[in-house]
């Protein structure tokens, strides 16, 4: 089996497991609400959601970020950079989007390399040097080449939906108003988003390390990405950006900071560890 076929198979397996796991969580929620009838109804909802998210997760992610397509005439240098890097990576040219935010950040989405999109914030083009921006774009293309974009996009979309369902449970509850029912609804409200986050977390951290390594190979200079990550982390702390928490795994750095218990559920590995691993790659690529 060739490397490309292995990568495609692994990506397909990850996506299938993720969709089945999150769909199964919906069925459990449905059973808790309405027994077998509720489980059947939520199974149907899960199947529809998986179909929609498979084909439209990229559009959902871009719309959630309020990203707008940018033309080559609007950003000729960005297009030239991305075209050069996609040639080096042997990838199709992705669609390019701009997110209207001063926070420096970026993400990639899409169901496969032929339908990929890379979105950058307006702030990232102001903060980073050209070499650092090349490192960031290479990281996002690393996600594309490693076939991560569909998996993480679906995780973000379904995680967002599960969180929304949990909020609905809190407000509407079930027909049974017994104390046990209220406790069950509260547990679902608390546990459903955490369950979705844990499934995302299991995928996202290792995917970030892998995309860092692939991105360093694409741009040919691990230090470009290492330096960018340090500056992006500082920028994210200094400049807030409102995003749906379920879409957080898409971004190259966390759009918002959080310590304590929140850090345990972070979808991103520590920046310090990412930088350390990148700088260890320098002798191999020099």
N, C-alpha and C positions, 0 to 999 in steps of 0.2 A: 504494500500500500504506500503510495507516494506521500510526501510531507503534506501537500495541499489536501489530499483526500483524508489523511489522518486529522488535520485541523478541522476540516468540514464535518467529519464524523463526530469529533469531540464537541464541537460547537452545537451540533444538532442534538447530541445526547444531553448536554447541559441545559439547552432550551427546553427539551422534552421533559426532563426531570423537574425543572423549575415550574413549567406550566402545570404539570400534574400535581406538584406539591401545593402550589397556590390554589389550584382548582379544588384539590382535596380539602384545603382549609375552608373554602367557601361552603363545601358540602357539610362539613362539621358544623359550621355556623348555622346553616339551614336546618340541620337536624336539631340543634339546640333550641331553635326558635319554634319549629313546627313539626318535629318528628319526621317520619318517612316522607310525608308530603312536602315539608319544608326542604328536606335534603334533595328530593327530586327536582323541586323548583330551582334550588340553588345550583344543582348540577347543570341544568339547562342554561342558567345564567353564566356559569363558568365556561361552558362550551362556546357560547356566543362571545363572551369576553375574550377568550383565547383566540378565536378567529379574528376579532377586531384588532386585538393587540398585535397579532402576528403581522397583519398587513398594514396597520396604521400606527404602530407604536412610535415611529419616527415623527409623524405629523403631530401626535399627541405631545411628545416631548418638546418639539419646537414651538408649538402653540403655548405650552405651559411656560416656556422661557420668554415668550413674546419675541421670538427671533424672527427677523425679516431677511428675505433673500437679498444678497448684494451682488451686483453685476461687476464684470471685469472693469468697466469704465469707472466705477465708483471706488474700486480697490485694486488697481493694477499691480501694485507691489505684492499684495497678499496673494493674488492669483498666480503671479509668477513664482512665488515661493512654494505654494502648494503644488503647482504643476511640476516644478523641479523635484520636489520630494516624492510625489506619487510616481514619477518616472524612476527614481532611485529604488522605490519600494515595489515597483512593478504592479501598481494598482491603478484602477480607473480614477479619473478626476472626480472628486466628490462635489456635491452642491455646497456652496458656501453661504453662511448666514451670519448676521450681526445681531447680538443681544444688546438692547439699550440699557446698559448698566455700567457704572463707573468702576465696579469691582472687577479686577482682572481675573478672568476665568475662561474656560472653554470646555466643550464636550463634543463627542461624535455620536451619531445615531444612524439607524437604518437597518434593513433586514439582511443585507449582504453587501460586499464591496461595490457591486454595480449600482446599488441604490443607497449609497452612504451620503451622509451630510456632516459637515463640520461647522460648528457654531462657535464664534468667539465673541466676547464682550467688547464693547467700545473701549472699556478701560484697559484691556490687555494690550491693545495696540499703542497706548500712550505710555504704559509703564515699562514694558520690556524692550530690550535691545533687539536688533534683527536676529542675532544668533540665538538669543533666548526664545524668541518667538518661533524660530525654526525648531528648537527643541520641543516646544509645546505642540506645534503642529505635527511633528514626528511622533510624539506620544499618542496623539489622537489617531494618526494613521496606523500606529501599532495596534490600537484597539480594532481598527478596521481589518488589518491583515490577520490578526489573531481570532477574528470572527466573534469578538465580544459584544459588538454593538447591538445585535438582536437580543441576546440574552439579557443584557443589562437594561435595555429599553423596555422589554417586556416585564422584567422585575419591577422597574420603576412604575410602569403604568398599572400593573395589577396591584402592587403594593399601595398605590394611591387609591385605587378602587376599594380595597379591603379597609383601608383607614376610613374612607367615606362611609362604608357600610357600618363600621363599628360606631361611628358618630350617630348614624341613624338609629342604631339599636339603643343608644343611651337616651335619645329623645322620645322614641316611640315605644320601645319595649315590646313585650308580647301581651297577649290577651290575659294571661295569668298574672294577677297582681300580687301573688303570694311573696313573702320575703325571700324564699328560695329562688323564685323567678327573677326578682330584682338583683339578687347577688349574681345569678348566672349571667344576666345581661351586662352587669358591671364588669364581670370577669371577661366577657367577650369584648367589651369596649376597650379594656386594658390590654388583653392578650393578643387580639387579632393583629393590631399594628405591630406589636413586638414580634410576633411569629413571622409576619411578612418581612420585617427588618432583618431578622436573624437569617432568613433564607437569602435575602439580598447580600447580607454581610458575608455569608459563606462563599459567595461568588466574587464579590467585589474586591476584597483586599488582595488576593492572589492575582486577580486580573490586572490590578494597578501595577504590581511589581513586574508582571510579564510585559505590559504595555510600555513601562519605563525602559526595560531592557531592549525591546524591539525598537522603540523610538530612538534610543541611543545608537543602535545599529543603522537605522535609516538616515539619521542626520550625520552620523560619523563622529560625533563629539558628545560624550556623556556629560561633560561639564556644562554644555549649553542648557540641557534640561535640568541638571542639578541646580545651577544658578537660578534658573527660571522658577523652580519649585520653591526655593527659599523666598524669592521676591513675591511670588503669588500668595504664599502663606501670610506674609506680612500685609499684603494688600487686602486679603480676605478679612483679616482681623480689623483693619482700619476702616474699611468701607463695607457696610452691610449690604446684602442683596436678598430680597424676598423671593424665596423659591419654595415650592411644595417639597416637604421633607422626603417624600417618596422618590423624587427625581434627583435627590442628592448624589446617588452613586454615579450618575452620568458625568459629573464635573471632574476636572483634573485635580482640583483641591476642594475641600469642603467649603461650600458657599457661606456657612456660618459656623462660628466656633462653639464649642461646648465641652465642658470639663466634667469631672466627677463621673456619675453613672452614665451620663450621655456619651462619654468617650468610649465606654465599653461596647456600645452599639454602633460605633463609627464604621461607615463603609469604606473609609480610607485608612491605609496604614500610616504610621507617623512619618511626617516629612523627613525627619532626621534619619530614619532608617532607609527611606527611599534614596536620599542623597548619598548616604554611606554606600549603598549597593551600586549606585551609578558611578561613584568615584572609584570603586574597586574595578570597574570595567575599563578604566582609562588605559592601563598597560596593554590590555588585549586588543584594543582598537587603535592604538598608536602605531 
